[in-house]
């Protein structure tokens, strides 16, 4: 069956209704469904579209696919946040050690290193930690 | 047709090997080629295919090339230069796995 622009627009809109938001995923699914329908001999679009949906495993399958895509995106973000937390944590330890050495040697600016360590903890590590937890909670909720 | 439990772990190597051999492939083509080549014994479900493709793309093992087919976009997947090494590793691993399985399921008489 040959598909018209209206058919393609219908498939795109219905996928959006089923919760497929990711652009890449939507492009893949639209092309897959269109190719499936185009390879069939019948001319009944509605029937062929329903068949294609069944092959995917129904509407739940689309939502699962979207969830999987979200999960992959989230995993990437969590890795980046963890790297940032690790680097910031390393700098905090370095600053604290420096502060200790400076205090023992009675050199100036010992307090400045402690202040730097506190600032990095409060401005980078804590927000990054809460951001990752927030993202995880949204994902778990969805 | 083989059960999902049996084929689950081999889907990624199958997809990778196929794309690597063909140069570039799109989703529907992958499912149909696997079905044809295995005489319907392995049927990759759409629900399993796209997460694997997107995961491999995120890992930079695969890259995509978008081509317009009328009003819609067709995404061709192809193996990146870095991905070629993974294909080699995975192919070796699978061949080794097949040999190991045959030791168990087709033991040689002592």
gemmi code that builds the backbone of each chain (N, CA, C; Angstrom):
import gemmi

chains = {
    "A": [
        ("UNK", (0.834, -1.195, 0.000), (0.000, 0.000, 0.000), (0.873, 1.252, 0.000)),
        ("UNK", (0.472, 2.220, -0.782), (1.241, 3.474, -0.845), (0.690, 4.454, 0.193)),
        ("UNK", (1.587, 5.102, 0.926), (1.123, 5.997, 1.995), (1.133, 7.458, 1.549)),
        ("UNK", (0.112, 8.192, 1.977), (0.058, 9.620, 1.648), (0.637, 10.408, 2.834)),
        ("UNK", (0.795, 11.720, 2.623), (1.318, 12.578, 3.701), (0.375, 12.572, 4.904)),
        ("UNK", (-0.920, 12.458, 4.618), (-1.912, 12.431, 5.712), (-1.709, 11.205, 6.595)),
        ("UNK", (-1.450, 10.064, 5.937), (-1.220, 8.832, 6.696), (-0.006, 8.975, 7.611)),
        ("UNK", (1.055, 9.543, 7.047), (2.294, 9.699, 7.833), (2.046, 10.641, 9.015)),
        ("UNK", (1.327, 11.737, 8.737), (1.011, 12.691, 9.810), (0.166, 12.023, 10.888)),
        ("UNK", (-0.753, 11.148, 10.459), (-1.608, 10.425, 11.420), (-0.750, 9.524, 12.321)),
        ("UNK", (0.189, 8.821, 11.709), (1.062, 7.917, 12.493), (1.894, 8.730, 13.496)),
        ("UNK", (2.441, 9.870, 13.007), (3.256, 10.724, 13.890), (2.431, 11.219, 15.075)),
        ("UNK", (1.216, 11.683, 14.787), (0.358, 12.207, 15.858), (-0.052, 11.125, 16.844)),
        ("UNK", (-0.369, 9.935, 16.324), (-0.796, 8.881, 17.247), (0.369, 8.432, 18.128)),
        ("UNK", (1.583, 8.421, 17.572), (2.742, 8.047, 18.396), (2.939, 9.066, 19.511)),
        ("UNK", (2.744, 10.350, 19.172), (2.864, 11.403, 20.197), (1.812, 11.184, 21.284)),
        ("UNK", (0.606, 10.778, 20.863), (-0.468, 10.522, 21.844), (-0.138, 9.340, 22.749)),
        ("UNK", (0.583, 8.365, 22.209), (0.950, 7.185, 23.007), (2.173, 7.449, 23.887)),
        ("UNK", (2.653, 8.674, 23.878), (3.728, 9.057, 24.797), (5.119, 8.987, 24.209)),
        ("UNK", (5.232, 8.841, 22.884), (6.567, 8.835, 22.270), (6.980, 10.286, 22.019)),
        ("UNK", (7.890, 10.799, 22.882), (8.280, 12.211, 22.783), (9.645, 12.365, 22.107)),
        ("UNK", (10.521, 11.398, 22.328), (11.887, 11.506, 21.814), (11.893, 11.516, 20.284)),
        ("UNK", (12.564, 12.557, 19.716), (12.542, 12.765, 18.260), (13.161, 11.582, 17.492)),
        ("UNK", (14.313, 11.134, 17.977), (15.006, 10.024, 17.299), (14.165, 8.754, 17.300)),
        ("UNK", (13.580, 8.484, 18.468), (12.762, 7.278, 18.595), (11.540, 7.381, 17.687)),
        ("UNK", (10.934, 8.586, 17.668), (9.735, 8.767, 16.855), (10.057, 8.568, 15.361)),
        ("UNK", (11.191, 9.103, 14.914), (11.588, 8.934, 13.503), (11.742, 7.459, 13.154)),
        ("UNK", (12.379, 6.728, 14.077), (12.570, 5.289, 13.851), (11.236, 4.562, 13.746)),
        ("UNK", (10.346, 4.858, 14.698), (9.072, 4.142, 14.750), (8.175, 4.483, 13.561)),
        ("UNK", (8.150, 5.775, 13.193), (7.320, 6.181, 12.049), (7.794, 5.465, 10.787)),
        ("UNK", (9.102, 5.477, 10.563), (9.625, 4.817, 9.361), (9.350, 3.316, 9.390)),
        ("UNK", (9.487, 2.723, 10.586), (9.264, 1.279, 10.706), (7.815, 0.922, 10.358)),
        ("UNK", (6.888, 1.668, 10.958), (5.464, 1.388, 10.716), (5.120, 1.654, 9.248)),
        ("UNK", (5.621, 2.768, 8.712), (5.349, 3.103, 7.303), (5.883, 2.013, 6.372)),
        ("UNK", (7.119, 1.570, 6.627), (7.715, 0.544, 5.752), (6.920, -0.755, 5.830)),
        ("UNK", (6.477, -1.085, 7.061), (5.678, -2.294, 7.225), (4.407, -2.197, 6.371)),
        ("UNK", (3.704, -1.056, 6.489), (2.441, -0.899, 5.759), (2.703, -0.910, 4.241)),
        ("UNK", (3.767, -0.245, 3.824), (4.085, -0.173, 2.383), (4.398, -1.546, 1.792)),
        ("UNK", (4.868, -2.456, 2.642), (5.227, -3.790, 2.141), (4.061, -4.773, 2.113)),
        ("UNK", (2.891, -4.302, 2.539), (1.723, -5.187, 2.527), (0.905, -4.966, 1.246)),
        ("UNK", (0.220, -6.021, 0.824), (-0.572, -5.930, -0.409), (-1.926, -5.257, -0.212)),
        ("UNK", (-2.463, -5.373, 1.011), (-3.811, -4.825, 1.270), (-3.835, -3.298, 1.148)),
        ("UNK", (-5.049, -2.740, 1.048), (-5.186, -1.299, 0.878), (-5.888, -0.609, 2.052)),
        ("UNK", (-6.223, -1.393, 3.063), (-6.945, -0.830, 4.201), (-5.935, -0.284, 5.222)),
        ("UNK", (-5.783, 1.041, 5.234), (-4.771, 1.657, 6.098), (-5.009, 1.344, 7.573)),
        ("UNK", (-6.271, 1.502, 8.024), (-6.573, 1.293, 9.449), (-6.215, -0.121, 9.900)),
        ("UNK", (-6.559, -1.100, 9.063), (-6.272, -2.484, 9.412), (-4.751, -2.719, 9.485)),
        ("UNK", (-4.055, -2.196, 8.477), (-2.604, -2.396, 8.437), (-1.908, -1.674, 9.599)),
        ("UNK", (-2.433, -0.501, 9.932), (-1.855, 0.257, 11.049), (-2.042, -0.517, 12.360)),
        ("UNK", (-3.224, -1.085, 12.545), (-3.490, -1.883, 13.742), (-2.570, -3.098, 13.795)),
        ("UNK", (-2.356, -3.698, 12.619), (-1.448, -4.862, 12.541), (-0.035, -4.462, 12.972)),
        ("UNK", (0.394, -3.306, 12.464), (1.735, -2.821, 12.795), (1.846, -2.589, 14.302)),
        ("UNK", (0.804, -2.012, 14.894), (0.797, -1.769, 16.343), (0.899, -3.081, 17.109)),
        ("UNK", (0.146, -4.079, 16.636), (0.169, -5.385, 17.306), (1.560, -5.998, 17.242)),
        ("UNK", (2.207, -5.805, 16.084), (3.560, -6.357, 15.925), (4.528, -5.748, 16.939)),
        ("UNK", (4.279, -4.472, 17.268), (5.117, -3.787, 18.246), (4.797, -4.239, 19.666)),
        ("UNK", (3.649, -4.854, 19.838), (3.241, -5.284, 21.165), (2.256, -4.323, 21.793)),
        ("UNK", (1.586, -3.520, 20.961), (0.545, -2.610, 21.475), (1.092, -1.296, 21.995)),
        ("UNK", (0.184, -0.496, 22.553), (0.554, 0.847, 23.012), (1.574, 0.810, 24.153)),
        ("UNK", (1.450, -0.192, 25.026), (2.357, -0.284, 26.176), (3.796, -0.383, 25.703)),
        ("UNK", (3.967, -1.075, 24.584), (5.309, -1.255, 24.060), (5.943, 0.082, 23.682)),
        ("UNK", (5.128, 0.994, 23.119), (5.642, 2.330, 22.765), (6.098, 3.065, 24.014)),
        ("UNK", (5.270, 2.946, 25.069), (5.614, 3.626, 26.322), (6.890, 3.031, 26.915)),
        ("UNK", (7.012, 1.713, 26.805), (8.228, 1.068, 27.311), (9.461, 1.513, 26.536)),
        ("UNK", (9.278, 1.635, 25.212), (10.393, 2.084, 24.370), (10.810, 3.501, 24.768)),
        ("UNK", (9.806, 4.358, 25.012), (10.093, 5.738, 25.414), (10.804, 5.755, 26.762)),
        ("UNK", (10.337, 4.888, 27.661), (10.923, 4.800, 28.996), (12.379, 4.328, 28.917)),
        ("UNK", (12.598, 3.368, 28.035), (13.954, 2.841, 27.817), (14.881, 3.949, 27.309)),
        ("UNK", (14.364, 4.760, 26.370), (15.146, 5.878, 25.820), (15.456, 6.891, 26.920)),
        ("UNK", (14.431, 7.188, 27.767), (14.645, 8.107, 28.891), (15.725, 7.556, 29.815)),
        ("UNK", (15.640, 6.248, 30.050), (16.573, 5.598, 30.965), (18.009, 5.724, 30.454)),
        ("UNK", (18.183, 5.498, 29.149), (19.524, 5.602, 28.561), (20.067, 7.026, 28.692)),
        ("UNK", (19.158, 8.010, 28.461), (19.544, 9.413, 28.572), (19.913, 9.738, 30.019)),
        ("UNK", (19.094, 9.193, 30.943), (19.319, 9.445, 32.365), (20.652, 8.840, 32.802)),
        ("UNK", (20.916, 7.614, 32.347), (22.159, 6.934, 32.719), (23.376, 7.760, 32.295)),
        ("UNK", (23.276, 8.368, 31.121), (24.365, 9.209, 30.608), (24.547, 10.439, 31.507)),
        ("UNK", (23.421, 11.051, 31.883), (23.472, 12.239, 32.736), (24.034, 11.904, 34.109)),
        ("UNK", (23.607, 10.747, 34.649), (24.074, 10.345, 35.983), (25.594, 10.103, 35.962)),
        ("UNK", (26.081, 9.512, 34.873), (27.532, 9.271, 34.764), (28.275, 10.606, 34.772)),
        ("UNK", (27.753, 11.604, 34.019), (28.391, 12.926, 33.960), (28.385, 13.575, 35.346)),
        ("UNK", (27.243, 13.504, 36.034), (27.137, 14.106, 37.375), (28.100, 13.413, 38.331)),
        ("UNK", (28.197, 12.091, 38.246), (29.108, 11.360, 39.132), (30.565, 11.740, 38.882)),
        ("UNK", (30.901, 11.952, 37.607), (32.272, 12.374, 37.278), (32.548, 13.741, 37.897)),
        ("UNK", (31.545, 14.646, 37.788), (31.679, 15.990, 38.344), (31.829, 15.920, 39.863)),
        ("UNK", (31.027, 15.069, 40.505), (31.094, 14.920, 41.962), (32.453, 14.368, 42.395)),
        ("UNK", (32.954, 13.419, 41.621), (34.252, 12.809, 41.946), (35.367, 13.849, 41.834)),
        ("UNK", (35.358, 14.621, 40.730), (36.402, 15.627, 40.521), (36.341, 16.692, 41.616)),
        ("UNK", (35.117, 17.175, 41.902), (34.950, 18.210, 42.927), (35.365, 17.668, 44.288)),
        ("UNK", (35.024, 16.407, 44.562), (35.385, 15.778, 45.836), (36.894, 15.682, 45.987)),
        ("UNK", (37.567, 15.372, 44.877), (39.023, 15.278, 44.889), (39.639, 16.631, 45.222)),
        ("UNK", (39.110, 17.701, 44.622), (39.620, 19.051, 44.876), (39.372, 19.458, 46.330)),
        ("UNK", (38.193, 19.081, 46.863), (37.866, 19.401, 48.258), (38.879, 18.743, 49.203)),
        ("UNK", (39.187, 17.471, 48.949), (40.159, 16.757, 49.794), (41.529, 17.432, 49.709)),
        ("UNK", (41.889, 17.805, 48.485), (43.178, 18.473, 48.257), (43.243, 19.782, 49.046)),
        ("UNK", (42.163, 20.555, 48.997), (42.118, 21.838, 49.698), (42.191, 21.644, 51.208)),
        ("UNK", (41.503, 20.603, 51.700), (41.517, 20.343, 53.140), (42.915, 19.928, 53.614)),
        ("UNK", (43.569, 19.094, 52.811), (44.934, 18.670, 53.159), (45.867, 19.879, 53.159)),
        ("UNK", (45.700, 20.727, 52.128), (46.530, 21.933, 52.035), (46.315, 22.826, 53.258)),
        ("UNK", (45.034, 22.944, 53.638), (44.703, 23.786, 54.790), (45.365, 23.256, 56.052)),
        ("UNK", (45.319, 21.915, 56.215), (45.920, 21.283, 57.394), (47.425, 21.541, 57.440)),
        ("UNK", (48.063, 21.354, 56.293), (49.522, 21.562, 56.210), (49.847, 23.034, 56.508)),
        ("UNK", (49.053, 23.938, 55.923), (49.304, 25.375, 56.120), (49.122, 25.763, 57.591)),
        ("UNK", (48.138, 25.119, 58.260), (47.906, 25.422, 59.671), (49.053, 24.912, 60.525)),
        ("UNK", (49.517, 23.674, 60.209), (50.618, 23.094, 60.967), (51.898, 23.913, 60.813)),
        ("UNK", (52.094, 24.405, 59.596), (53.318, 25.175, 59.325), (53.138, 26.651, 59.691)),
        ("UNK", (51.918, 26.968, 60.112), (51.571, 28.351, 60.460), (51.843, 29.314, 59.308)),
        ("UNK", (51.490, 28.850, 58.107), (51.601, 29.704, 56.928), (50.279, 30.475, 56.766)),
        ("UNK", (50.297, 31.569, 56.039), (49.042, 32.309, 55.863), (48.076, 31.567, 54.910)),
        ("UNK", (46.858, 32.026, 54.859), (45.785, 31.536, 53.959), (45.280, 30.123, 54.268)),
        ("UNK", (45.598, 29.601, 55.432), (45.098, 28.251, 55.773), (43.572, 28.224, 55.772)),
        ("UNK", (42.983, 29.320, 56.288), (41.520, 29.374, 56.339), (40.905, 29.509, 54.941)),
        ("UNK", (41.645, 30.156, 54.043), (41.134, 30.351, 52.676), (40.914, 29.008, 51.976)),
        ("UNK", (41.814, 28.045, 52.246), (41.665, 26.712, 51.620), (40.432, 25.995, 52.164)),
        ("UNK", (40.200, 26.175, 53.493), (38.996, 25.551, 54.077), (37.743, 26.169, 53.468)),
        ("UNK", (37.780, 27.507, 53.344), (36.635, 28.212, 52.765), (36.369, 27.732, 51.329)),
        ("UNK", (37.465, 27.548, 50.581), (37.346, 27.047, 49.197), (36.695, 25.672, 49.163)),
        ("UNK", (37.135, 24.807, 50.113), (36.586, 23.438, 50.181), (35.097, 23.474, 50.501)),
        ("UNK", (34.728, 24.363, 51.444), (33.294, 24.471, 51.813), (32.482, 24.986, 50.629)),
        ("UNK", (33.005, 26.000, 49.955), (32.284, 26.571, 48.804), (32.063, 25.536, 47.706)),
        ("UNK", (33.095, 24.751, 47.394), (32.958, 23.714, 46.343), (31.918, 22.673, 46.764)),
        ("UNK", (31.961, 22.310, 48.065), (30.993, 21.319, 48.558), (29.568, 21.841, 48.431)),
        ("UNK", (29.379, 23.101, 48.852), (28.020, 23.661, 48.877), (27.530, 24.041, 47.477)),
        ("UNK", (28.429, 24.598, 46.661), (27.982, 25.099, 45.351), (28.024, 24.064, 44.223)),
        ("UNK", (28.859, 23.025, 44.383), (28.960, 22.040, 43.288), (28.465, 20.647, 43.721)),
        ("UNK", (29.085, 20.101, 44.770), (28.776, 18.700, 45.109), (27.321, 18.514, 45.547)),
        ("UNK", (26.859, 19.361, 46.474), (25.478, 19.193, 46.957), (24.435, 19.412, 45.856)),
        ("UNK", (24.520, 20.520, 45.064), (23.526, 20.678, 43.980), (23.559, 19.528, 42.979)),
        ("UNK", (24.772, 19.048, 42.650), (24.889, 17.938, 41.687), (24.222, 16.680, 42.244)),
        ("UNK", (24.430, 16.454, 43.538), (23.839, 15.285, 44.197), (22.301, 15.372, 44.184)),
        ("UNK", (21.789, 16.544, 44.562), (20.325, 16.706, 44.604), (19.713, 16.648, 43.202)),
        ("UNK", (20.448, 17.194, 42.214), (19.967, 17.177, 40.827), (19.823, 15.716, 40.347)),
        ("UNK", (20.861, 14.911, 40.634), (20.829, 13.495, 40.202), (19.684, 12.753, 40.877)),
        ("UNK", (19.496, 13.038, 42.192), (18.382, 12.391, 42.921), (17.036, 12.808, 42.352)),
        ("UNK", (16.917, 14.085, 42.014), (15.660, 14.607, 41.457), (15.343, 13.913, 40.127)),
        ("UNK", (16.383, 13.815, 39.263), (16.197, 13.168, 37.951), (15.794, 11.703, 38.116)),
        ("UNK", (16.461, 11.027, 39.079), (16.154, 9.616, 39.329), (14.714, 9.463, 39.798)),
        ("UNK", (14.280, 10.367, 40.688), (12.917, 10.262, 41.225), (11.884, 10.487, 40.123)),
        ("UNK", (12.156, 11.430, 39.198), (11.233, 11.659, 38.080), (11.128, 10.397, 37.231)),
        ("UNK", (12.308, 9.778, 36.966), (12.326, 8.572, 36.137), (11.559, 7.438, 36.810)),
        ("UNK", (11.807, 7.258, 38.119), (11.121, 6.184, 38.850), (9.613, 6.410, 38.856)),
        ("UNK", (9.214, 7.693, 38.976), (7.793, 8.016, 39.009), (7.135, 7.702, 37.664)),
        ("UNK", (7.858, 8.050, 36.556), (7.299, 7.820, 35.221), (7.209, 6.332, 34.919)),
    ],
    "B": [
        ("UNK", (10.531, -21.236, 15.726), (11.198, -20.007, 16.164), (11.806, -20.212, 17.559)),
        ("UNK", (13.021, -19.730, 17.752), (13.667, -19.877, 19.070), (12.985, -18.971, 20.088)),
        ("UNK", (13.052, -19.393, 21.346), (12.410, -18.592, 22.397), (13.209, -17.319, 22.653)),
        ("UNK", (12.517, -16.327, 23.214), (13.163, -15.043, 23.515), (14.300, -15.233, 24.510)),
        ("UNK", (14.072, -16.154, 25.468), (15.083, -16.409, 26.506), (16.401, -16.881, 25.878)),
        ("UNK", (16.261, -17.686, 24.822), (17.437, -18.257, 24.162), (18.197, -17.219, 23.337)),
        ("UNK", (17.459, -16.340, 22.660), (18.110, -15.406, 21.723), (18.495, -14.070, 22.364)),
        ("UNK", (17.951, -13.804, 23.544), (18.125, -12.491, 24.171), (19.581, -11.975, 24.162)),
        ("UNK", (20.483, -12.797, 24.643), (21.876, -12.370, 24.761), (22.612, -12.245, 23.441)),
        ("UNK", (22.036, -12.813, 22.384), (22.748, -12.803, 21.101), (22.228, -11.723, 20.140)),
        ("UNK", (21.173, -11.004, 20.544), (20.591, -10.012, 19.633), (21.583, -8.902, 19.264)),
        ("UNK", (22.269, -8.397, 20.276), (23.226, -7.307, 20.000), (24.337, -7.738, 19.032)),
        ("UNK", (24.988, -8.900, 19.286), (25.992, -9.356, 18.308), (25.413, -9.579, 16.914)),
        ("UNK", (24.190, -10.116, 16.845), (23.560, -10.372, 15.544), (23.363, -9.050, 14.795)),
        ("UNK", (22.796, -8.068, 15.488), (22.535, -6.762, 14.864), (23.845, -6.113, 14.410)),
        ("UNK", (24.837, -6.166, 15.292), (26.134, -5.553, 14.959), (26.775, -6.208, 13.739)),
        ("UNK", (26.780, -7.556, 13.747), (27.419, -8.287, 12.641), (26.713, -7.986, 11.319)),
        ("UNK", (25.407, -7.921, 11.372), (24.615, -7.685, 10.162), (24.878, -6.286, 9.583)),
        ("UNK", (24.835, -5.291, 10.456), (25.068, -3.912, 9.999), (26.493, -3.781, 9.456)),
        ("UNK", (27.428, -4.426, 10.153), (28.825, -4.350, 9.720), (29.009, -4.969, 8.331)),
        ("UNK", (28.316, -6.083, 8.087), (28.447, -6.749, 6.783), (27.800, -5.933, 5.672)),
        ("UNK", (26.624, -5.392, 5.969), (25.880, -4.678, 4.931), (26.355, -3.235, 4.710)),
        ("UNK", (27.066, -2.699, 5.675), (27.523, -1.310, 5.556), (26.608, -0.346, 6.267)),
        ("UNK", (25.337, -0.303, 5.846), (24.354, 0.522, 6.555), (22.975, -0.121, 6.419)),
        ("UNK", (22.202, -0.025, 7.483), (20.866, -0.639, 7.483), (19.890, 0.200, 8.292)),
        ("UNK", (18.604, 0.093, 7.984), (17.591, 0.746, 8.812), (16.805, -0.321, 9.579)),
        ("UNK", (16.075, 0.136, 10.602), (15.410, -0.768, 11.546), (14.613, -1.893, 10.921)),
        ("UNK", (13.666, -1.548, 10.071), (12.786, -2.550, 9.472), (13.599, -3.580, 8.680)),
        ("UNK", (14.586, -3.070, 7.956), (15.440, -3.935, 7.127), (16.170, -4.971, 7.999)),
        ("UNK", (16.605, -4.539, 9.182), (17.325, -5.461, 10.083), (16.413, -6.622, 10.491)),
        ("UNK", (15.182, -6.279, 10.919), (14.258, -7.335, 11.370), (13.961, -8.320, 10.237)),
        ("UNK", (13.753, -7.775, 9.031), (13.396, -8.627, 7.894), (14.566, -9.502, 7.451)),
        ("UNK", (15.769, -8.926, 7.453), (16.954, -9.691, 7.018), (17.252, -10.843, 7.971)),
        ("UNK", (17.113, -10.553, 9.282), (17.388, -11.602, 10.271), (16.384, -12.743, 10.093)),
        ("UNK", (15.114, -12.347, 9.889), (14.067, -13.349, 9.712), (14.339, -14.195, 8.456)),
        ("UNK", (14.710, -13.513, 7.381), (14.953, -14.204, 6.107), (16.170, -15.129, 6.206)),
        ("UNK", (17.264, -14.606, 6.760), (18.508, -15.377, 6.827), (18.389, -16.606, 7.728)),
        ("UNK", (17.535, -16.489, 8.759), (17.407, -17.619, 9.693), (16.142, -18.433, 9.420)),
        ("UNK", (15.548, -18.208, 8.275), (14.300, -18.888, 7.889), (13.208, -18.744, 8.957)),
        ("UNK", (13.152, -17.584, 9.551), (12.119, -17.297, 10.542), (12.400, -17.830, 11.937)),
        ("UNK", (13.594, -18.448, 12.126), (13.889, -19.027, 13.439), (14.228, -17.948, 14.466)),
        ("UNK", (14.795, -16.855, 13.977), (15.062, -15.725, 14.883), (14.257, -14.534, 14.386)),
        ("UNK", (13.376, -14.055, 15.256), (12.529, -12.922, 14.911), (12.802, -11.810, 15.926)),
        ("UNK", (13.541, -10.777, 15.493), (13.857, -9.691, 16.425), (12.633, -8.802, 16.567)),
        ("UNK", (12.151, -8.678, 17.793), (10.966, -7.835, 17.990), (11.375, -6.361, 17.943)),
        ("UNK", (10.443, -5.541, 17.473), (10.711, -4.116, 17.357), (11.006, -3.513, 18.720)),
        ("UNK", (10.335, -4.066, 19.734), (10.520, -3.566, 21.095), (11.920, -3.805, 21.623)),
        ("UNK", (12.604, -4.811, 21.078), (13.967, -5.110, 21.521), (14.996, -4.424, 20.625)),
        ("UNK", (14.632, -4.259, 19.354), (15.591, -3.730, 18.367), (16.025, -2.291, 18.662)),
        ("UNK", (15.039, -1.394, 18.812), (15.388, 0.026, 18.915), (16.167, 0.387, 20.175)),
        ("UNK", (15.821, -0.193, 21.364), (16.678, 0.108, 22.515), (18.137, -0.311, 22.278)),
        ("UNK", (18.346, -1.449, 21.601), (19.717, -1.906, 21.324), (20.416, -0.914, 20.390)),
        ("UNK", (19.707, -0.507, 19.309), (20.302, 0.421, 18.348), (20.652, 1.751, 19.024)),
        ("UNK", (19.730, 2.253, 19.853), (19.974, 3.550, 20.503), (21.096, 3.460, 21.533)),
        ("UNK", (21.170, 2.306, 22.195), (22.232, 2.102, 23.181), (23.605, 2.087, 22.485)),
        ("UNK", (23.671, 1.374, 21.360), (24.928, 1.284, 20.617), (25.305, 2.644, 20.017)),
        ("UNK", (24.280, 3.416, 19.657), (24.547, 4.752, 19.106), (25.101, 5.660, 20.214)),
        ("UNK", (24.511, 5.551, 21.418), (24.977, 6.363, 22.554), (26.411, 5.996, 22.921)),
        ("UNK", (26.762, 4.725, 22.723), (28.129, 4.271, 23.032), (29.096, 4.572, 21.893)),
        ("UNK", (28.599, 5.187, 20.843), (29.365, 5.537, 19.638), (29.888, 4.315, 18.880)),
        ("UNK", (29.208, 3.204, 19.055), (29.539, 1.998, 18.282), (28.844, 2.115, 16.915)),
        ("UNK", (27.663, 2.731, 16.930), (26.917, 2.966, 15.696), (26.727, 4.469, 15.489)),
        ("UNK", (26.607, 4.854, 14.242), (26.248, 6.243, 13.941), (25.101, 6.225, 12.932)),
        ("UNK", (24.367, 7.319, 12.845), (23.208, 7.317, 11.948), (23.378, 8.298, 10.802)),
        ("UNK", (22.671, 7.978, 9.750), (22.659, 8.833, 8.565), (21.178, 8.986, 8.214)),
        ("UNK", (20.698, 10.233, 8.169), (19.267, 10.435, 7.911), (19.007, 10.703, 6.434)),
        ("UNK", (18.037, 9.982, 5.899), (17.671, 10.146, 4.494), (16.160, 10.391, 4.439)),
        ("UNK", (15.744, 11.381, 3.672), (14.311, 11.649, 3.556), (13.667, 10.727, 2.526)),
        ("UNK", (12.633, 10.000, 2.975), (11.847, 9.167, 2.063), (10.511, 9.895, 1.960)),
        ("UNK", (10.369, 10.722, 0.989), (9.174, 11.567, 0.897), (9.151, 12.526, 2.063)),
        ("UNK", (8.106, 12.430, 2.901), (7.964, 13.363, 4.022), (8.583, 12.825, 5.314)),
        ("UNK", (8.927, 11.558, 5.306), (9.436, 10.986, 6.557), (10.949, 10.740, 6.494)),
        ("UNK", (11.502, 10.576, 7.684), (12.958, 10.382, 7.768), (13.268, 8.903, 7.949)),
        ("UNK", (14.258, 8.429, 7.218), (14.730, 7.053, 7.434), (16.139, 7.135, 8.020)),
        ("UNK", (16.306, 6.461, 9.151), (17.626, 6.502, 9.802), (18.407, 5.235, 9.484)),
        ("UNK", (19.510, 5.418, 8.777), (20.392, 4.284, 8.477), (21.447, 4.206, 9.577)),
        ("UNK", (21.634, 3.008, 10.087), (22.650, 2.797, 11.120), (23.885, 2.182, 10.481)),
        ("UNK", (25.043, 2.719, 10.858), (26.279, 2.072, 10.384), (27.323, 2.052, 11.497)),
        ("UNK", (28.249, 1.106, 11.391), (29.259, 0.924, 12.442), (30.331, 2.010, 12.306)),
        ("UNK", (30.681, 2.634, 13.437), (31.728, 3.663, 13.418), (33.103, 2.996, 13.359)),
        ("UNK", (34.126, 3.821, 13.166), (35.485, 3.263, 13.135), (35.822, 2.597, 14.468)),
        ("UNK", (35.421, 3.266, 15.560), (35.670, 2.719, 16.907), (34.844, 1.435, 17.104)),
        ("UNK", (33.655, 1.424, 16.518), (32.742, 0.292, 16.662), (33.255, -0.980, 15.996)),
        ("UNK", (34.101, -0.814, 14.966), (34.627, -1.991, 14.240), (35.354, -2.943, 15.175)),
        ("UNK", (36.084, -2.331, 16.151), (36.832, -3.161, 17.110), (35.853, -3.993, 17.943)),
        ("UNK", (34.738, -3.336, 18.311), (33.746, -4.045, 19.131), (33.129, -5.198, 18.347)),
        ("UNK", (32.900, -4.956, 17.047), (32.331, -6.022, 16.199), (33.271, -7.230, 16.187)),
        ("UNK", (34.576, -6.953, 16.036), (35.563, -8.048, 16.020), (35.523, -8.819, 17.336)),
        ("UNK", (35.542, -8.059, 18.444), (35.542, -8.698, 19.769), (34.293, -9.548, 19.963)),
        ("UNK", (33.154, -8.956, 19.610), (31.873, -9.646, 19.800), (31.791, -10.901, 18.920)),
        ("UNK", (32.285, -10.802, 17.689), (32.267, -11.955, 16.780), (33.134, -13.092, 17.325)),
        ("UNK", (34.319, -12.730, 17.811), (35.208, -13.751, 18.394), (34.542, -14.414, 19.592)),
        ("UNK", (33.913, -13.573, 20.426), (33.262, -14.073, 21.633), (32.121, -15.036, 21.282)),
        ("UNK", (31.328, -14.656, 20.303), (30.195, -15.493, 19.890), (30.689, -16.828, 19.322)),
        ("UNK", (31.734, -16.790, 18.467), (32.274, -18.031, 17.897), (32.796, -18.950, 18.992)),
        ("UNK", (33.466, -18.324, 19.972), (33.981, -19.085, 21.100), (32.823, -19.702, 21.903)),
        ("UNK", (31.768, -18.911, 22.057), (30.574, -19.355, 22.794), (29.930, -20.564, 22.096)),
        ("UNK", (29.856, -20.481, 20.767), (29.269, -21.589, 19.987), (30.085, -22.875, 20.197)),
        ("UNK", (31.413, -22.722, 20.153), (32.293, -23.893, 20.361), (32.097, -24.467, 21.755)),
        ("UNK", (31.992, -23.577, 22.743), (31.809, -24.028, 24.126), (30.482, -24.762, 24.282)),
        ("UNK", (29.445, -24.212, 23.661), (28.133, -24.861, 23.746), (28.163, -26.245, 23.128)),
        ("UNK", (28.893, -26.363, 22.006), (28.927, -27.659, 21.337), (29.677, -28.693, 22.191)),
        ("UNK", (30.577, -28.222, 23.071), (31.263, -29.159, 23.983), (30.262, -29.809, 24.928)),
        ("UNK", (29.244, -29.025, 25.273), (28.234, -29.531, 26.216), (27.139, -30.320, 25.490)),
        ("UNK", (26.659, -29.741, 24.398), (25.507, -30.364, 23.737), (25.872, -31.437, 22.709)),
        ("UNK", (27.092, -31.369, 22.194), (27.551, -32.416, 21.261), (28.890, -32.975, 21.731)),
        ("UNK", (28.893, -33.592, 22.903), (30.190, -34.080, 23.428), (30.774, -35.187, 22.548)),
        ("UNK", (32.123, -35.109, 22.402), (32.782, -36.151, 21.608), (32.912, -37.420, 22.444)),
        ("UNK", (32.662, -38.593, 21.824), (32.803, -39.841, 22.617), (34.248, -40.065, 23.043)),
        ("UNK", (34.409, -40.492, 24.288), (35.785, -40.684, 24.805), (36.301, -42.048, 24.363)),
    ],
}
model = gemmi.Model(1)
for chain_id, residues in chains.items():
    chain = gemmi.Chain(chain_id)
    for i, (resn, *xyz) in enumerate(residues, 1):
        res = gemmi.Residue()
        res.name, res.seqid = resn, gemmi.SeqId(i, " ")
        for name, pos in zip(("N", "CA", "C"), xyz):
            atom = gemmi.Atom()
            atom.name, atom.element = name, gemmi.Element(name[0])
            atom.pos, atom.b_iso = gemmi.Position(*pos), 0.0
            res.add_atom(atom)
        chain.add_residue(res)
    model.add_chain(chain)
structure = gemmi.Structure()
structure.add_model(model)
structure.setup_entities()
